[in-house]
Amino acid sequence: MTFIDEKEFGEFKQSIDYITKTGIMKGLPDGSFQPHQYITRAEACKVLISFAIIDAEHVFPFRTDKFKISDIRGHWAKGYILFFLSIADQGLLPSDTFQPDEVLTQDVALKWLGIVSKSCYGVEYTCPKARKNATRAWLSQQLFLCAQTIIKTLSSRAPRQLMKEWVKLRVYDHLPNPNILLVNENKWQDEYNLLCRIAKERNMTKEEYISAAMTMADILYIVKSFEANLDKYQGVAFQYTSLEALKSMLDNSAIKTSTGLGIKLHMSNVEYLNDPGEGSIFLKELEKREIFDFEFAKDEDDITPRKEYITCLITENKEHLPMWVQYGDNAKGCRIEFKLKKTYFTKVRYYSFQERDTANTPETAMLDNIVRILNHYKIRWHGIHDCIIFWVKFLLKRVGYYYKESYYEHENEIRYISEHESIEALIYSEAKDGEVFPRLYVECEFPLDVKSVTLGPKCEQQEKIALALQQKGIPRVKRSKISFR
């Protein structure tokens, strides 16, 4: 990239070349860089976001409601300022104003840069104090020196520890509410294993390894934060299931809670979902829109099992015969009523993709950010880019399990998804009809409060079952109102 005023760069040329090549700072519309122009506090926020998270062109809405600042209403940089403050919240606001159009001083710039380096990279960065106003060239130099310090520091760490720290710093420390997802910050093993394979196949340098770790952690952050911002549900919900499954949950996980009885639901692997199109509807529509320059269907021959386990509830209070037949053991089972007090469950999004305007949606924003990150690192490390594509597909397919066709909208379904290794799974007592092996399941990480159990219309010996359920602690047992012939 060349600028019309490149002759003015002088001692800052190397720094400006690096910062503009990596997209951290950009030139002006007239083709100049204006190295001696002072930079404002607002402009610096946008630059530091790019330094911290690769691309500052889009910021997530959930970042914008934490601070109340009186002098940025209607300002072009409001989103950037709030996003920066949420990343580097270290008492940077002595009052309720930010003074966005004031010139940034060098001492404040160095303080902000040190906070970002520590918060987003886990690296301490200090330099001599400076008291002048900050120019674009001077800030470029400081960003370049900080980047070199980060690379040098990270290069000294063992790859395994580096990946663990990076995923924690870049993902879990900056999610809007990690407790919503019950995320485990140590679940970075898949990313580490993939990165090791890429490093071995491509004979990567340590600097390339760091860059790949940054790519994967930043994309993981984009997807996890999108997932965390999907609509959550609190209130009454129901699950149709067999009496055998209910007995197993009561025998193995029942606990007394402050409001009665809690049980841990069985979570089935996503491979057991009844709808064969589960998880793929969203991805197929993405292919049609040609958002990515690769196809999701390339690896259909790969039958590596997925690690996602899922439990599904519905929020529709009215009983439906098809639900009894399909999920309630052909109406011989039961319907459990739960009271959900926490927002662990996510509402399924029902889409008719052909009719929906996709130009300005959260899904499009998420995908645009992933594309920007991939393109950013494709420029910097061309040889790594294609190796990460399959992993991106794997991440996005998980998101796809929150989507169903609008045909199923009457179900009002909510879902909780978590990842588990096959070795963690438990085995049902026997295989289902037509299956050779028994199915696997895991227990949900948290108990749900049981309000009542409704016995199916074809359930026999209901009084005896009700007696046993009440002995187990079920507060109320009811008969189904559905007529079944």
Secondary structure, DSSP 4 states (H G I P E B T S, - for coil): ---TTGGG-GGGHHHHHHHHHTTSS---TTS---TTSB-BHHHHHHHHHHHHHS--S---GGGGGS---GGGTT-TTHHHHHHHHHHS-SS--SSS---TTSBPBHHHHHHHHHHHHHHHH----------SBPBHHHHHHHHHHHHHHHHHHHHTS-HHHHHHHHHHHHTGGGSS-HHHHT--TT--HHHHHHHHHHHHHHT--HHHHHHHHHHHHHHHHHHHHHHHTSPEEEEEEEEEE-HHHHHHHHHHH-EEETTEEEEPPEEEEGGG-SSTTTTTHHHHHHHHHT-SSS-GGGGTT--PPP-EEEEEEE---S--HHHHHHHTTTTTSEEEEEEEEEEEEEEPEEE-TTTS--TT-HHHHHHHHHHHHHHHHHHH-HHHHGGGHHHHHHHHHHHHTTEEEGGGGGG-EEEEEEE--GGG-EE-SSPPTT-SSPPEEEE-SS-EEEEEEEE-TT-SSHHHHHHHHHHHT-S-EEE------
